[in-house]
Each structure stands twice: as structure tokens, then as C-alpha cells.
Amino acid sequence: MALRLVTHFDVLADVLPSLLVQAATADEGDEGAETTLGSLRVLNIERNGDIIYTYKDNKGNAVFGIFDCQTRENEHLYTFEKDMQAVSCSVNSERTVLAASFIQYTEGVRSELQPGSKCLTLLVEIHPVNNVTVLKAVDSCVWVQFLYPQAESHLLAQNHLLLISEEKYIERFHIQITREDGNRVVIRNSSHLPRERIAEDFVWAQWDVSEQRIHYIELQESRSILKCVQFWADESFTIMFEMPLDISLSGLRFKLVNFGYDYRQDQAKLCHQPSLCIFTNHTGSLCVCYSPKSDSWKEITYSVFYLHKGYRKTFTVAPGSTDSQVANGVTFLNLGYFVAVYSPCRFLHLLNIRHPDLICHSLFLTGNNKTAAVLPPSPLQSLPGSLILDCSSGKVYRATLDQSYLMGFLWNAQLDCEKMAALHCALSCDSDPGFPEQIVQWVSERVSACHSFDLIQEFLIASSYWSVYPGLDDVDLLLPYSSVLTWDTEIPGMKLVTEELPLPLMKVYSLKGYWAKLNSNLEYIKYTKPHLHYHNSVVRREWHNLISEERTGKRRSTMYVRNILDNAVKVISNMEMKTFEPRLIPLLQEEDRHQRLLMGLMVSELRDHLLRHLQGVEKKKIEQMVLDYISKLLDLVWCLLETSWRKHSVHPWVLHLNEHGSPADFEVFHLMTRILDAASSLCFPLPPGFHSLHTILGVHCLPLYNLLHYIDNGVLLLTETVVTRLMKDLDNSEKNEKLKFSIIVRLPPLIGQKVCRLWDHPMSSNIISRNHVAQLLKNYKKECFPF
């Protein structure tokens, strides 16, 4: 399957056994065990990853416990000796104060705790168990959430609790903590806690537990206004932005996301309500995912507002399955670099949120691609860190892209858009050992399988990009991500409409951390035309100038050329340091001045490009990134050749020119020709020795006429290494004489004079004599006619 789910927490496996042991110790019998099993469920997940759960004991009391995902241990928090249904629960970071809200569904309990109230919100001192304070006693539901500080190494004198009411307001309580008699925790002035109103009159809100922020939507004159409140470590909070969203929330009275799962809601009715989620990423991305309510199973529509890119994409898909028994809603999941849009048994759409411009960079799988069992059909809740809570089973999964599935999909994909998307998904994965080799093998065997794009170009650019991306998030604006700049081909089963959003999108009121990166993205869309992606046009022009000047005898500054060649030496040294195993193909063993010039020029130009736009990054880090990037390009070419060399079992004697070519030699020659074409189009350097090996294989595989045609058109280059070998390895048969002479007349004069001395043949002697006489006459004219 495209997604691989690894169980991070299972309430039945991680919690239930210890509860059964407690029940057996207390001699509660089978009845107590059945009561516990039937009522055990997850209530909340705190910022530090601790999972709060609740269950009923054999007396019907509501019990709260917490599972520490670091130590994998359970801890009992508190037991309410009342038969009440828990709605929400949260505990402070020190586990000394607990907040919980309940629905009272028996008249006896209602009258005893707070007459006339339906929902109780309580605050309890639990270190040790002491006072209970009633925060709210109302007829509407209430949810609670403690704020967690950025640094948890010190004890806080004051805790902060969010209270979210079904009456459409959010309050923050300030809870002063004192310690008495050693470690005993007491809430100061618990009957009159200071509070403040954070938001009101909203219809939808989402809690981001990792970043401690709330996104919420207000309806103003029938318009949906999105706002965000950020809570800071210094206990302040800021409304970060507000902006209108062109979406319809009709039918949505009140909805909370990530404030715990509401087990009282009718899931069948939820499927007919609008679905809305907001996902952020540390790179400064901000996506609003929206799906309107739908009564049809024939088409599903959903939109993604890529606010960090300045546009909205609306997708209308025809699901691969038409099972009317399956719920019609879609689920949005945050997977880091991707957002998954999922409809059980119908489709899975992996949306690339960093590079969403082209639809071909996002993978769309329908039920026909066997995605039906990717995720459970029960309600899912997306959590930070690519975690997913299965609300029905109480399991928490860590979701990652399944490399094995993607590799199998690549081998069987028929459409170019599928190959492109799956390739980018595969390259974005944290690779298992051996996985990069599988991608290289696929590329080497499928070089001619793509018609809409050049597979080798795409592989070189995308692989090099992902090799340096984890080290610096901002490079996605500066380095090329794909060789494809436009894509007009439709994706089968999907319609797409792209709409630009009016700028400015929002006003960001603070520039710290994530918000600074988001603001940078917004400034980029507003002012940057064209894009800042690096390209080799300047390098191409300068490289051709240097080669032309060398041929005509003109010379640049010695220091300038030396610096360029020194850059190339650094790249090759960096590459050799990272090459741990011996290679079959002997590259990097010759000078190849032209490729070294191109390599050095690319180092210089790319370094200047990054230094110009990454002013907050130290120079040494940028220089190493440039070396890694170009080393990766060269290594990818080498790996492609090595893979093909092994697959076809090419013999080492192919490096000698006195042998005939085989079908295996021709396969490698064909691959090298495609690599050369891709690298030339991009003006990417090739490993020194590549051209010599390519020409040697050409001599083996091509008839003389075709060989000379390749040479005359610049496909095969006559390097000094190749010509020297040709003169030494081949005898003077009539066929070889014709080949040698055809080669010599095509050599530059300087190399031609050197090579002729290696060929013991009258024709060679004739050429040497003519050149000698020509030089004598030239010197004579200078002496006789100095002016």
C-alpha cells in the first residue's frame, strides 16, 4: 500500500493488560474486566506525546489514566466516584493538576454536584489528590486543554488552561500553583481564577497541540473569516492573521478538530457535513483543506488552499469504487511533505505541499490501484509528527510512505504522470539501505519509457534536490525541484481547477520561528517574478566562452582559471570521501579539462546564488551544500552506469579497443548516450572519464560511418585518452587504418601532432613531415618579414 502504518500506541495492548492486572488484584472478577474493556477509550494526546484515556470501573466510576510514550508506562491520574460520561480531559505538564468535563446523564448525579446543569467542568489537584473546583456548570458541552510551555525542564508557578464551549467562545484560565508541606500542590484562590476571552462567535476551531496555536473561523456577514491565535512561551498570545476564505459552511453549526474525539457524534451525519482541516509545516507552509458536504457517491470534490503559494486548487474525482455502503466523506491527513486525501475504498491522493504547482508531482491512486485497505474505514484524526489516531479502536499509527509499494508501483505504472509522482514520493522517503539502488535500477531500465519528460533529467534534478533538502528548508525556493516546468495532460479520473488568491493574503503580526518562514513565503509570492530557482544559463555561456578561447589560443587570467579548476578538485575530493566501496567503472582517473571547467563554474555560480539569497546561513555551510549537491549529480551518473554494467555483465576487456562489441556493450552505450543528452540539456557536468568510456564503447558498437557521424555532431568526443588507446591497441589492418586516419584528421592540431608520433605508419610520418615544413615556413616568414 502507498502508506505504511506502524502502530505507535494501542489502547488494548498498551493499557488494558495493566488494568486487568489491577482488576484481578482488587478481586473485581470478570464483570470488572468486561466493564473496563467496554468503556476504555482515548480522550486526549498532550504536546509531549502522553496519551490520556478513561474507562469505567466495576462501580461505574469514571477513571482517568495516562500512558507515557517515552517510558511506555501507565499512571493512574484520578477516579471520579460518580457515574458520569467524560467528554474531555487534560493534565498540566507536571501532572499535578487535572481538568475534565463530563456529561451528567442521571438525575441523582446532576442534583448532587450542580443542580440543573448538564455539563460539568472540573479542576482537580492530583499531587496528592485534594480539592475539586467546579469551573463550569452549564447546559452546553465544554472541552479543556492545558497549554504546555516550550521548555519543560522547570516547574511553573502558573498554569494556563483553555476552555472551549459549545456556546462558541474560548477562555483561558490562569491557575496559580503553590507547594505546601514539601511537595503538596495547591491551587491558590481556586474559586476566583483569573480568566480572559480568547475568541468568540466561531463555528469551527482546530487545536495545533505541537505548536500551541488555535485556528478558528468566524462568520461575518455570510463570509468565513479564518483567524489564528498563537500562544507564546512568555504566557502571552497573539492573533497572528485573519483572512477571508471562499468556502461554504452551511450545515455546520459547531465543530472542533483535535480537541479530543467526541464519541457522542453520529458518524453517519458527520459524513454529510463539510470537512475542514488546517496543516502547517516547519518550512512555512500553510494549507487549508476543505471538502463541502456531499450526498453523491459518483463524484467527490475537495479544495486545498495553498496559502504559502498564493492559490487554491479544487479537485473533483470520480472514485474507483462505487460501493454506496461506504461513507461519502473524505479524510485529510498531514504527512509532513505531503497531505493525504483519503476516502475509504475509493481513492488516496498524496498532495505535494512544498511543490504543488504541477499536478504531476502529486500521486493519485483510485480503488483500482488496491488502495482500499490503506487506512481503516473508521474516523481518523491527524496528529503532529505524521501520527494518526483511529478513534474507534484507540490505536495511534505513525504513517510513512511505503517504499516497497512505491517501487512496485513504479515498475508497473503505465502513465507518465504516475511515474513522475511516484518517483518524487519515493525520493522524499527516508531511505532504507538499498532503496536508492532500486530507484537507480528502475531508471536505468526505463530510460525510454517516459514520453512527456526526460526520465534521466528528472531523476538527476529530483535526487540532487532531496539529497540537500533536509539540511536547509529554504533551498526549495532556490534549487530546481523538477525538469518539468509545465504540465497540461489531464489525470484520469480527476478534474482540476486552479484559482489565484488575491494578495496580500494575510497580515502576519509576528516574525518568530514558523511565522518568519511563512512571511518569507508570502513575500516571495508577492514580489518575486520570475522564480529564484537556480539554472545553468550563465554557466553554459561562460563554459562555452572558456572552451572557445582555449581553441583559438586566447587565455583568461591564470588565477581565474586556477580557481575554477580548484573548485572541481574540491568536488571530486568530496565525492571520493563519500565513496566507500570500489567501483567497477574507472571514472575520475583522467584530467578531462572541459568537464572540470564546467564542474568548477557550476560550483562558483551555485555558491554565489545561494549566498545571495541565504544571507542568514553561514558561508561554510553553503559551500559544503554546493559541494554535496554537485557531488551527488556526478555520483548519480556513476551509479546509473554501474547498475547497467552489472545487469548486463559487461566484461572489463571492453575498455580495450582490440575487441568487438557485444549486445551488453550496446545497452551500456545507449544508456550513456541518453545520460549525455540529459546532462547537455541541463548543462550538468559529467564525471571525468565519462566521455572516454563513451567513445570507446562507440568504437566497439558502431559502424565507421555512424561513429564518424556521432563524432562530427559532438555526441562522441575524441579525448586524448581515447585516441592514444586507439593508436596503441589497434593494428594496422586496412579497416583500422581507415579508422585511425578518419580520427586523426578530426583532431585539434595540438592533440593531432602528439598522437601522430604514437602511430608507426607512413601516413603518420607524412602528416608529421607536412606539419614540420609548415612550421618552418611560418618561422621563415617571421624572420624575413618582421613587419
C-alpha positions in Angstrom: 0.0 0.0 0.0 1.1 3.6 -0.6 1.1 4.3 3.1 2.8 2.2 5.7 1.2 2.3 9.2 3.3 1.4 12.2 1.4 1.1 15.5 2.7 3.7 17.9 0.1 3.1 20.6 -2.7 0.6 21.1 -5.0 1.1 24.0 -5.8 -2.6 24.1 -2.2 -3.7 24.0 -0.5 -0.9 26.0 -3.2 -0.1 28.6 -5.7 -2.9 29.0 -3.3 -5.6 30.3 -2.2 -3.4 33.3 -5.8 -2.6 34.0 -6.8 -6.2 34.0 -3.9 -6.9 36.5 -5.3 -4.2 38.7 -8.8 -5.6 38.5 -7.5 -9.1 39.4 -5.6 -7.7 42.3 -8.7 -5.9 43.5 -10.7 -9.2 43.0 -13.2 -7.5 40.7 -13.7 -10.6 38.7 -14.8 -11.0 35.0 -17.5 -8.3 35.4 -15.0 -5.7 36.2 -12.8 -6.7 33.3 -15.8 -6.6 30.9 -16.8 -3.1 32.2 -13.2 -1.9 31.7 -12.9 -3.3 28.2 -16.2 -1.9 27.1 -15.6 1.6 28.3 -11.8 2.0 27.7 -11.1 4.8 25.2 -8.6 7.5 24.3 -9.6 11.1 25.3 -6.6 13.3 24.5 -3.0 13.4 23.4 -0.8 16.1 25.0 2.0 18.0 23.5 4.7 15.8 25.0 3.0 12.7 23.4 1.4 11.5 26.6 -2.0 9.8 26.0 -4.9 10.3 28.3 -7.5 7.6 28.5 -10.6 6.9 30.5 -12.7 3.9 31.5 -15.4 2.8 34.0 -14.5 0.5 36.9 -16.9 -2.1 38.1 -18.7 0.5 40.3 -19.3 2.8 37.3 -16.8 5.4 38.4 -15.0 7.4 35.8 -11.3 6.7 35.9 -8.5 8.7 34.2 -5.1 7.4 33.4 -2.1 8.5 31.3 0.3 6.5 29.1 3.9 7.8 28.8 5.0 7.1 25.2 8.7 7.6 26.3 8.8 5.1 29.1 5.8 3.0 27.8 4.3 3.0 31.3 0.8 3.8 32.6 -0.1 6.0 35.5 -3.4 6.4 37.3 -4.4 10.1 37.4 -7.8 10.3 39.2 -11.0 8.5 39.9 -14.3 10.4 40.0 -16.6 8.4 42.2 -19.6 9.3 40.1 -21.2 7.6 37.1 -20.6 10.4 34.5 -19.6 10.3 30.9 -16.3 12.0 30.2 -16.2 14.5 27.3 -12.7 15.9 27.6 -9.6 15.7 29.8 -6.2 17.4 30.1 -3.4 17.4 32.6 -0.7 20.0 33.1 2.9 19.2 32.1 3.9 18.5 35.8 0.9 16.1 36.2 -0.2 17.9 39.3 -3.5 19.4 38.2 -6.1 17.8 36.1 -9.1 19.3 34.2 -12.0 17.3 32.9 -15.5 17.9 31.6 -18.5 15.5 31.9 -22.0 14.9 30.7 -24.4 14.2 33.5 -27.0 11.7 32.4 -28.5 10.7 35.8 -30.7 13.0 37.8 -29.1 11.8 41.0 -25.7 12.9 40.0 -26.9 16.1 38.5 -28.6 17.3 41.6 -25.8 16.3 43.9 -22.9 18.1 42.0 -24.6 21.1 40.4 -28.4 21.2 40.2 -29.8 22.0 36.8 -26.6 21.6 34.8 -25.9 19.2 32.0 -22.1 19.5 31.6 -19.7 19.9 34.4 -16.1 21.1 34.0 -13.9 20.3 37.0 -10.4 21.2 38.1 -8.6 18.8 40.4 -5.5 18.8 42.5 -3.9 15.4 42.0 -0.5 15.7 43.6 -1.7 14.5 46.0 -5.5 14.2 45.4 -7.1 17.1 47.2 -9.6 19.8 46.2 -12.0 19.7 43.3 -13.1 23.0 41.8 -16.1 23.5 39.5 -15.0 25.7 36.6 -18.3 25.5 34.6 -21.7 24.0 35.2 -23.7 24.7 32.0 -26.1 23.0 29.6 -23.7 23.1 26.7 -20.6 20.9 26.2 -17.2 22.1 27.2 -13.7 20.9 26.2 -10.5 21.6 28.2 -6.8 21.8 27.2 -3.8 22.8 29.2 -1.1 24.9 27.5 2.3 23.4 27.5 5.4 25.6 27.8 8.2 25.4 25.2 10.8 24.2 27.8 9.5 21.7 30.3 12.6 21.4 32.4 11.4 23.8 35.1 8.4 23.9 37.4 5.9 26.6 36.5 4.3 28.8 39.2 1.3 29.4 36.9 -0.5 27.1 34.5 -2.9 28.1 31.7 -6.0 26.2 30.8 -8.1 26.7 27.6 -11.8 26.1 28.0 -13.8 25.8 24.7 -17.5 26.0 24.9 -20.2 24.8 22.6 -21.6 28.2 23.1 -18.9 29.4 20.7 -16.3 31.0 22.9 -12.8 30.2 24.1 -11.5 31.3 27.5 -8.1 31.0 29.1 -7.8 30.4 32.9 -4.7 31.4 34.8 -4.0 28.8 37.6 -1.6 29.8 40.3 0.2 26.8 41.8 1.8 26.8 45.3 3.5 24.0 47.1 2.8 23.3 50.8 4.2 20.7 53.2 7.1 19.8 50.9 5.6 18.6 47.6 1.9 19.1 48.1 0.4 21.0 45.2 -2.4 23.5 46.0 -4.3 25.8 43.6 -4.3 29.3 45.0 -7.6 31.1 45.2 -9.3 28.3 43.2 -12.8 29.8 43.5 -11.8 33.0 41.7 -9.4 32.1 38.9 -8.4 34.9 36.6 -9.7 34.4 33.0 -9.7 36.1 29.7 -11.7 35.7 26.5 -9.6 34.5 23.6 -12.2 34.1 20.8 -16.0 34.1 20.4 -18.7 33.7 17.8 -16.8 31.0 15.9 -18.3 27.9 14.2 -15.1 25.9 13.7 -11.8 25.6 15.6 -8.7 23.4 15.3 -6.1 22.9 18.0 -2.4 22.5 17.0 -1.0 20.7 20.0 2.6 20.7 18.7 2.8 24.4 18.0 0.3 25.6 20.7 -2.0 27.5 18.4 -5.7 27.7 17.6 -7.1 28.2 14.1 -10.8 29.2 14.1 -13.4 30.5 11.7 -15.9 33.3 12.4 -18.9 34.0 10.2 -19.1 37.8 9.4 -21.9 38.9 7.0 -22.0 35.4 5.5 -18.3 35.4 4.9 -15.9 32.9 6.5 -13.0 34.6 8.2 -10.1 32.5 9.2 -8.1 33.6 12.3 -5.2 32.2 14.2 -4.1 32.6 17.8 -0.6 31.8 18.8 0.3 31.1 22.5 3.9 32.0 23.4 6.3 30.7 26.0 6.1 34.0 27.9 2.4 33.3 28.6 1.2 36.0 26.1 -0.8 35.3 23.0 -1.2 37.0 19.6 -3.8 36.9 16.8 -1.4 36.1 14.0 -3.6 36.7 11.0 -7.1 36.9 9.7 -8.2 36.4 6.1 -11.4 35.5 4.2 -12.0 32.0 2.9 -14.3 31.4 0.0 -15.9 28.3 1.4 -19.4 27.3 2.3 -20.0 26.1 5.9 -23.8 25.7 5.6 -25.0 22.9 7.7 -22.1 23.2 10.1 -23.3 24.6 13.4 -20.2 23.9 15.6 -17.2 21.7 15.1 -13.9 21.2 16.9 -10.8 19.4 15.5 -8.1 17.9 17.6 -9.7 18.7 21.0 -10.2 15.0 21.6 -12.6 12.8 19.9 -16.3 13.3 20.5 -17.8 9.8 20.9 -21.3 11.2 21.1 -21.4 12.4 17.5 -23.3 10.4 14.8 -20.6 9.5 12.3 -23.2 8.9 9.5 -24.3 12.6 9.9 -20.7 13.9 10.0 -20.1 12.4 6.5 -22.8 14.9 5.2 -21.1 17.9 6.8 -18.3 20.0 5.4 -14.9 18.7 6.3 -12.1 21.2 7.1 -8.5 20.9 8.4 -5.5 23.1 8.5 -2.0 21.8 8.2 1.3 23.6 8.8 4.9 22.6 8.3 8.1 23.9 9.8 9.1 25.0 6.3 6.5 27.8 6.5 3.7 26.1 4.6 0.0 26.7 5.4 -2.7 24.5 3.8 -6.4 24.8 4.3 -8.1 21.5 3.2 -11.8 21.7 2.6 -14.5 19.3 1.3 -18.1 20.5 1.1 -20.9 18.3 2.2 -21.9 15.7 -0.4 -24.9 13.5 -1.0 -23.5 11.9 -4.1 -21.2 8.9 -4.3 -20.4 9.4 -8.0 -18.2 12.5 -7.5 -16.2 13.9 -4.6 -15.0 17.4 -4.5 -12.3 18.9 -2.3 -10.2 22.0 -2.3 -6.7 22.8 -0.9 -5.8 26.5 -0.2 -2.0 26.6 -0.6 -1.8 29.9 1.3 2.0 29.8 1.2 1.9 29.6 -2.6 -1.0 32.0 -3.2 -3.5 29.8 -4.9 -6.3 27.3 -4.4 -6.7 24.0 -6.2 -10.1 22.3 -6.4 -10.2 18.6 -7.3 -13.3 16.7 -8.5 -12.7 13.0 -8.6 -14.6 10.0 -9.8 -13.9 7.3 -7.2 -12.6 4.0 -8.3 -15.2 2.2 -6.1 -19.0 2.8 -6.3 -19.9 1.0 -3.1 -22.8 3.0 -1.8 -22.4 1.4 1.6 -19.1 3.3 2.2 -19.3 6.7 3.8 -19.0 9.6 1.3 -16.7 11.8 3.4 -13.0 12.4 2.9 -10.3 12.5 5.5 -7.3 14.8 5.4 -4.0 13.6 6.9 -0.8 15.6 7.5 2.2 13.5 6.4 4.9 16.2 6.5 5.9 17.0 2.9 2.5 15.5 1.7 -1.1 15.9 2.6 -3.1 12.7 2.1 -6.7 13.0 1.0 -8.4 9.7 1.7 -11.9 8.2 1.0 -12.2 4.6 2.2 -12.3 2.0 -0.6 -12.3 4.8 -3.2 -9.1 6.8 -3.6 -5.9 8.1 -2.0 -4.4 11.4 -3.2 -0.9 12.3 -1.9 -0.6 16.1 -2.4 2.8 17.6 -2.6 2.5 20.7 -0.4 6.0 22.1 -1.0 5.8 21.9 -4.8 2.1 21.8 -5.6 2.3 23.9 -8.8 2.1 20.8 -11.2 -0.4 18.1 -10.7 2.1 15.5 -11.9 4.1 15.8 -8.7 1.2 14.5 -6.6 0.2 10.8 -6.6 -3.4 9.9 -7.2 -4.5 6.3 -6.6 -8.0 5.0 -7.1 -9.6 1.8 -5.8 -8.3 0.2 -9.0 -4.8 0.6 -7.5 -5.7 -1.5 -4.5 -5.8 1.3 -2.0 -8.9 0.0 -0.3 -7.0 -1.3 2.8 -4.5 1.5 3.1 -6.2 3.0 6.2 -9.0 1.8 8.5 -12.5 3.0 7.5 -13.3 4.3 11.0 -13.0 8.0 11.9 -9.4 9.2 11.8 -7.7 12.2 13.5 -4.5 13.6 12.1 -1.8 14.4 14.7 1.6 16.1 14.6 4.6 14.1 13.5 2.6 12.1 10.9 0.6 10.4 13.6 -2.9 9.2 13.1 -5.5 8.3 15.8 -8.0 5.7 14.9 -10.8 6.9 17.1 -12.8 3.7 17.2 -10.0 1.2 18.0 -7.9 3.6 20.2 -4.8 2.9 18.1 -2.3 5.6 17.2 -0.3 4.9 14.0 2.8 6.5 12.6 2.2 6.9 8.8 5.0 6.9 6.3 5.2 6.4 2.6 5.6 2.7 1.8 8.9 2.4 -0.2 8.2 -1.2 -1.3 4.8 -0.3 -2.6 6.1 2.8 -4.4 8.9 0.7 -6.0 6.4 -1.9 -7.2 4.1 0.8 -8.5 6.9 2.4 -10.4 7.7 -0.8 -12.2 4.1 -1.3 -13.2 2.9 2.3 -13.8 1.6 3.0 -17.3 1.0 6.7 -17.2 3.8 9.3 -17.2 2.0 11.3 -14.5 2.0 8.2 -12.3 5.7 7.6 -12.9 6.6 11.2 -12.1 4.6 11.4 -8.9 5.7 8.0 -7.6 9.3 8.9 -8.3 9.1 12.1 -6.3 7.3 10.3 -3.5 9.9 7.6 -3.4 12.8 10.1 -3.3 11.2 12.0 -0.5 11.3 9.0 1.8 14.0 8.4 4.5 15.5 5.6 2.5 16.1 2.1 3.9 19.5 0.6 3.0 19.4 -0.5 -0.6 16.4 1.5 -1.6 18.3 4.2 -3.6 19.8 1.3 -5.7 16.3 0.1 -6.6 15.4 3.5 -7.9 18.6 3.7 -9.9 17.9 0.3 -11.4 14.4 1.3 -12.4 15.7 4.5 -14.1 18.5 2.6 -15.9 16.0 0.1 -17.3 13.2 2.6 -18.1 15.1 5.4 -19.8 12.9 5.3 -22.9 9.6 4.6 -21.1 8.5 8.2 -20.5 7.2 10.3 -23.4 6.2 13.5 -21.5 9.5 14.2 -19.9 13.1 13.0 -19.9 13.4 10.5 -17.1 17.1 10.9 -16.6 16.8 14.7 -16.3 14.0 14.3 -13.8 16.0 11.7 -11.8 19.2 13.8 -11.6 17.4 17.0 -10.6 15.0 15.5 -8.1 17.5 13.2 -6.5 20.1 16.0 -6.1 17.4 18.3 -4.6 16.3 15.7 -2.0 19.9 15.0 -1.1 20.4 18.5 0.3 16.8 19.5 1.2 16.8 18.1 4.8 19.8 20.2 5.7 18.2 23.5 4.8 14.5 24.1 4.3 14.8 27.3 2.2 16.5 25.6 -0.7 13.2 24.6 -2.2 12.8 28.2 -3.4 16.4 28.3 -4.7 17.2 24.9 -6.2 15.3 23.2 -9.1 12.9 20.5 -8.0 11.9 19.1 -11.4 12.9 19.3 -15.0 9.2 19.8 -16.0 8.0 23.4 -15.9 4.5 22.9 -17.3 2.0 20.0 -17.4 -1.1 20.1 -19.5 -2.1 16.4 -19.6 -5.1 15.5 -17.5 -5.0 12.9 -14.8 -7.5 10.1 -15.5 -10.5 10.2 -13.1 -9.8 13.8 -11.9 -10.7 17.3 -12.8 -8.7 20.3 -11.5 -9.4 24.0 -11.3 -6.7 26.4 -10.1 -7.6 29.8 -8.8 -5.2 32.5 -7.7 -5.9 34.1 -4.3 -5.9 37.9 -4.0 -2.8 39.3 -2.4 -2.0 40.3 0.2 -3.2 37.0 1.6 -2.8 38.0 5.3 -1.0 40.2 7.6 1.4 38.3 9.8 1.9 40.2 13.1 4.9 38.5 14.4 8.1 37.2 12.8 9.3 34.3 15.0 10.1 30.8 14.0 7.4 29.3 11.8 5.8 32.7 11.2 9.0 34.2 9.9 9.2 31.4 7.3 5.5 31.8 6.4 6.0 35.5 6.0 9.1 34.9 3.8 6.9 32.6 1.6 4.3 35.3 1.3 6.8 37.9 0.4 8.2 35.5 -2.2 4.9 35.1 -4.0 4.2 38.9 -3.8 7.4 40.2 -5.1 9.4 37.5 -6.9 8.9 37.3 -10.7 10.4 35.2 -12.1 11.2 32.4 -9.6 14.5 32.3 -7.9 15.3 28.7 -8.8 18.9 28.2 -9.9 19.6 27.4 -13.5 22.8 26.9 -15.5 22.3 29.5 -18.3 25.2 31.7 -17.0 27.4 28.6 -16.5 26.6 27.4 -20.0 27.6 30.7 -21.6 30.8 31.1 -19.6 31.8 27.5 -20.2 31.4 27.8 -24.0 33.4 31.0 -23.9 36.3 29.4 -22.0 36.4 26.4 -24.4 36.3 28.7 -27.4 39.1 30.8 -26.1 41.3 27.8 -25.5 40.8 26.6 -29.0 41.6 30.0 -30.5 44.6 30.4 -28.3 43.2 33.2 -26.1 43.7 32.9 -22.4 41.8 34.2 -19.4 43.5 35.3 -16.2 45.6 32.4 -14.9 44.2 33.0 -11.4 40.6 32.9 -12.6 41.0 29.5 -14.4 43.0 28.1 -11.5 40.2 29.0 -9.0 37.7 27.2 -11.3 39.8 24.1 -11.5 40.4 24.2 -7.7 36.6 24.1 -7.3 36.5 21.0 -9.4 39.2 19.4 -7.3 37.1 20.1 -4.2 34.0 18.4 -5.7 36.0 15.3 -6.7 37.6 15.1 -3.3 34.2 15.4 -1.6 32.8 12.7 -3.9 35.8 10.3 -3.2 35.4 10.8 0.6 31.7 9.6 0.3 32.5 6.6 -1.9 33.2 3.7 0.4 33.1 0.7 -2.0 35.2 0.1 -5.1 33.5 0.8 -8.4 33.6 -1.3 -11.5 33.9 1.6 -13.9 37.1 3.5 -13.8 35.9 7.1 -13.7 37.6 10.2 -12.1 41.0 8.8 -13.3 41.8 11.3 -16.1 42.0 15.0 -16.4 39.1 15.9 -18.8 39.8 19.6 -18.5 36.5 20.6 -20.1 34.4 18.7 -17.6 36.4 20.1 -14.7 35.9 23.6 -16.0 32.1 23.0 -16.1 32.2 21.5 -12.7 34.2 24.4 -11.2 32.0 27.0 -12.9 28.8 25.4 -11.5 30.4 25.4 -8.0 31.1 29.1 -8.3 27.8 30.1 -9.8 25.6 28.0 -7.4 27.6 29.2 -4.4 27.1 32.8 -5.4 23.4 32.2 -6.0 22.8 30.6 -2.5 25.0 33.2 -0.8 22.9 36.0 -2.4 19.6 34.6 -1.1 20.5 32.8 2.1 22.0 35.7 4.0 21.3 34.2 7.4 23.3 31.0 6.7 27.0 30.7 7.3 29.2 30.7 4.3 30.9 27.4 5.2 27.6 25.5 5.4 26.6 26.8 2.0 29.9 25.9 0.4 29.6 22.3 1.7 26.0 22.1 0.5 27.2 23.2 -3.0 29.9 20.5 -3.0 27.4 17.9 -1.8 24.9 18.9 -4.5 27.3 18.6 -7.4 29.0 15.5 -5.9 25.5 13.9 -5.8 24.9 14.7 -9.5 28.2 13.1 -10.5 27.6 10.1 -8.2 24.1 9.5 -9.7 25.6 9.3 -13.2 28.2 6.9 -11.9 25.5 4.7 -10.1 23.4 4.6 -13.3 26.4 3.2 -15.3 27.4 0.8 -12.5 23.9 -0.6 -12.3 23.7 -1.1 -16.1 27.2 -2.5 -16.1 26.4 -5.1 -13.5 23.0 -6.0 -15.0 24.5 -6.7 -18.5 27.6 -8.3 -17.1 29.9 -6.2 -19.2 33.5 -7.6 -19.3 36.5 -5.5 -18.3 38.1 -6.1 -21.7 35.5 -3.7 -23.2 38.0 -1.0 -22.2 40.4 -2.2 -24.8 39.8 -1.3 -28.4 41.0 -4.5 -30.0 37.8 -6.4 -29.1 34.4 -6.5 -30.7 31.3 -5.1 -29.1 28.5 -7.3 -27.7 24.8 -6.6 -27.1 25.7 -5.8 -23.5 28.1 -3.2 -24.6 25.5 -1.6 -26.8 23.0 -1.4 -23.9 25.5 0.5 -21.8 26.4 2.7 -24.8 22.8 3.5 -25.3 22.3 4.5 -21.7 25.5 6.7 -21.7 24.1 8.4 -24.9 20.9 9.2 -23.0 22.8 10.4 -20.0 24.9 12.6 -22.2 21.9 14.1 -23.9 20.2 14.8 -20.5 23.3 16.4 -19.0 24.0 18.5 -22.1 20.4 19.9 -22.0 20.8 20.8 -18.3 24.5 21.8 -18.7 25.3 19.5 -15.8 28.9 18.2 -15.5 29.8 14.5 -16.1 32.4 12.6 -14.1 35.9 12.9 -15.7 36.4 9.8 -17.9 32.8 9.6 -19.0 33.5 10.8 -22.5 36.5 8.5 -22.9 34.4 5.4 -21.9 31.5 6.6 -24.1 33.7 6.9 -27.2 35.4 3.5 -26.5 32.0 1.8 -26.4 31.1 3.8 -29.6 34.1 2.3 -31.4 33.0 -1.2 -30.3 29.3 -0.8 -31.2 29.1 1.5 -34.2 30.0 1.0 -37.8 32.6 3.5 -39.0 30.1 5.8 -40.8 27.9 6.1 -37.8 30.8 6.5 -35.5 32.1 9.4 -37.5 28.6 10.9 -37.7 28.4 10.8 -33.8 31.9 12.4 -33.6 31.1 15.2 -36.1 27.9 16.0 -34.2 29.6 16.2 -30.9 28.0 13.2 -29.3 31.3 11.4 -29.0 34.4 13.3 -28.0 37.9 12.4 -29.1 39.7 12.8 -25.8 43.4 12.3 -25.7 43.0 9.2 -23.7 40.8 7.5 -26.3 42.9 8.5 -29.3 46.1 7.3 -27.5 44.5 4.0 -26.8 43.2 3.7 -30.3 46.6 4.2 -31.8 48.2 1.7 -29.4 45.6 -1.0 -29.2 44.6 -1.4 -32.9 46.8 -2.9 -35.5 47.4 -1.5 -39.0 44.8 -3.6 -40.9 43.1 -1.9 -43.7 39.9 -1.3 -41.6 41.8 0.0 -38.7 44.0 2.3 -40.9 40.8 3.9 -42.3 39.5 4.4 -38.8 42.8 5.9 -37.5 43.1 8.3 -40.4 39.5 9.4 -40.1 40.1 10.1 -36.4 43.4 12.0 -36.9 42.0 14.4 -39.4 39.3 15.3 -36.9 41.7 16.1 -34.1 42.7 19.6 -33.0 46.2 20.4 -34.3 47.9 20.3 -30.8 46.5 16.8 -30.0 47.0 15.6 -33.6 50.7 16.3 -33.5 51.1 14.5 -30.2 49.0 11.4 -31.4 50.7 11.0 -34.8 54.0 10.2 -33.0 52.3 7.2 -31.5 51.3 5.7 -34.9 54.1 3.9 -36.7 52.7 4.3 -40.2 53.7 6.1 -43.4 50.6 8.2 -43.2 51.5 9.4 -39.8 55.1 10.2 -40.9 53.7 12.1 -43.8 51.5 14.2 -41.5 54.4 14.9 -39.1 56.6 16.0 -42.0 54.0 18.3 -43.5 53.4 19.9 -40.1 57.1 20.4 -39.6 57.6 22.0 -43.0 54.6 24.3 -42.4 56.1 25.4 -39.1 59.5 26.1 -40.7 57.9 28.2 -43.4 55.9 30.1 -40.8 59.1 30.9 -38.8 60.9 31.8 -42.0 58.2 34.4 -42.9 58.5 35.9 -39.5 62.3 36.3 -39.8 62.2 37.7 -43.4 59.2 39.9 -43.0 59.2 41.1 -39.4 56.8 43.9 -40.2 
